[in-house]
Amino acid sequence: MFRRVGLAICYFVAGVYVLSILLPAVYCLRHGCKGPDGDAFMPAFFFTPVGAFATALCLYHSIQSIRRKSWPGLFWPLTILFSVVLLGVAALIVLFVVEMTLHRTASAH
């Protein structure tokens, strides 16, 4: 019982996290983001640690569901979506590390 409630909460958090990334992205694609329009992504940046953890748990669960062959038609698209989101989170972390490193070396000289 508690496992199902925990999975439901994880899927809800992962869904909110994905939507907090997708909705501003769609807006920017339609209207073009200039200047402060990029602030629409701030909830996604704030939500990154919790959202990435919930997305990783949901990815693990969806892979296990595919292996058990329970509803593979539902879990394949979710697995692809969660994988893309986690790759984006990894790229964001690498970008932050590179920017912090370059900023530190530029300010030291």
Secondary structure as GFF3:
##gff-version 3
##sequence-region A 1 109
A	DSSP	alpha_helix	2	31	.	.	.	ID=ss1
A	DSSP	three_ten_helix	35	41	.	.	.	ID=ss2
A	DSSP	alpha_helix	42	46	.	.	.	ID=ss3
A	DSSP	alpha_helix	48	67	.	.	.	ID=ss4
A	DSSP	alpha_helix	72	108	.	.	.	ID=ss5
###
